[in-house]
Amino acid sequence: MAMDEYLWMVILGFIIAFVLAFSVGANDVANSFGTAVGSGVVTLRQACILASIFETTGSVLLGAKVGETIRKGIIDVNLYNETVETLMAGEVSAMVGRDDGTTDS
């Protein structure tokens, strides 16, 4: 299997993952800092700086553990050794159809 043939799927998956991470992170920040900013305890600028630091730190420190859990604890990737493109298409499809379950009012 030539990997150049599936490069578009990797790029699409990266773009979708980036958008999902950005939107989920923004929702986390709004939930955690909304009250503090609204009450005037923290300025919007301070909340953005703190959120950037802690969201990035959390993803760097815990991202590998989440990936390992998905790889070893949820699906057996060895089942797809012969059909890697099927696994790639399934993962990109799962990201496209993802619903993080958040409901903001």
N, C-alpha and C positions, 0 to 999 in steps of 0.2 A: 504494500500500500504506500503510495507516494504521499507524503505529508503536504506537499505544495497544493495538492488537490483539495485539501480540507482547511487550508489557511483562512479562507473566508469565514468558516465556522468558528475558528479560534478568535478572529478579530470581532465578529458579531457577538460572541460570548463575552469577550472583554468589555465591549461597549455596554451591553446589557447589565453585566455585573457592576460596572462603574455607576451607571444610573441607579440601579437598585441600592447600592451601598450609599450613594449620596442621598437618596430619598429616605431611606430608613434612618440614616444618621441625622438628617434634618428633623425627622419626626422625634427621634430620641432627644435631641437638643431642645426642641420646642416643649416637649413634655417636662424635661428636667429644669429648664431655665425660665420657662414662661412666667411662672409665679414670681420668681425673684426679680425678673426684669419689670414685670407689671407693677410690682410694689415699690420699685425704685431702689432696691438693695444693691442690685448689680446693673451697670449700664449695658446697653445692647452691645457695645464694643467689647466690654469685658467678657460678656457671655460668649461672644463669638470666638474670642481668643482662648478662653478656657475650654470651650467645646472642641475647638480644633486640636488643642493639645491632648485632651483626654480621649477623644474619639480615635485619633491617630494612634496614640499609645495603646489603647485597648485592642485595636485591630492588629497592630504589629505583634503584641504579646500573645494574643489569644487566637489569631487567625489560623495559625498552623494547626492548633489543637482542633479547631472546628473542621478544617479540611481532613485531618486524620480520622475524626469521628465519622465523617461522611464516607470516607474511603474504606474504613475498616468496620464500622459499626452499623451502617445503614444498608449499603449494597456491597456485593462481592464483585469487585471489578474484574476478577479473574474469569468470570463467566463471559466477559466480552473480549477476551484475548484475540479471537478470530474476527470479531466484528466491532472494531474500535469506532468506526464511523457511526454505528448505531448508538453506542454509548454517548458519543459527542453530541449527536442530534438530540438524544433524549435529555441530556443535561441542558442544552441551550433551550429546548422546548419547555423544560421545567422552569427555567428562569423567566422566559417570556410570559408564562402563565402564572407566575408567582403572585400570591396575595399575602401581604404581611399581616393581615388581620387587624390593622390599626383602623380605628374609627375616631376621627377628631370632630368635635362639634363646634 
